[in-house]
Amino acid sequence: MPSPQAAVDLSVILITRNESRNVLACLQSVAFADEWIVVDSGSSDDTREIAAAFGARVEQTAGWPGFGPQKNRALALARGRWVLSIDADERVSAELAAQIRAVVEKASAAPAGYELSRLSSFCGQWMRHGDWYPDRVLRLFRREAGRFSDDLVHEHVVVQGEVARLQGQLLHDTMPSLDDALAKMNRYTSGRAQDLAQAGRRGSVAGAFGHALWAFLRGYVFRRGFLDGSLGLVLALYVAEGTYYRYLKMWLLTRQPAVLTTE
């Protein structure tokens, strides 16, 4: 970690909870940064110790405010001119790392933020078609120009200024098993349903079914998810099911506004 007086060009920020399986490989893929900020929300494994041994600044927070607010906590600790936001199950490829370094080292004016192309795995297979690819995510931005939305899940970076795109891939090693995928679906659909309901959205059973049907056709047919083989079909069904439960939970919240957990 740099001294308080050292210039910080690039800060990497990530939030964690029980990510001992992933966090070291994640940090190693961004070893070229000047500082690494890890904000942990109560890990019971050795995530914090692994990150600290790597050289990251590790902060533990009480409670869980949602993904957007938690990432803004990490952003508030960053000192770099540029910030790269990354999740523990993501890796920066060598090609992408070279492009990020070139942006940070550029002396002339540059866009306020950059989108990265994320390549995700599903049950052990990289998915190169359908809804998951190309997955454009804005993750590199000038610190003073960006912040995260306050969404409980599916948060995104909001920047003031021009946004460009880098080549190279952000590798997303997610959902190694179907059990992992189903558990994540339940958490994320609950959080997204709360976001939608709080924004004044209303739903219906018919609407949930319609959105799910469209999600399947969009991913499997129109975006050619069938080219990913059998798992392409499984993923299209998974996305459709998640869409159905997201809108169904939103409808239920408007009828009986009990809190749906996102943890």
Order of alpha helices (4+ residues) and beta strands (2+ residues): beta-alpha-beta-alpha-beta-alpha-beta-beta-alpha-beta-beta-beta-beta-beta-beta-alpha-alpha-alpha
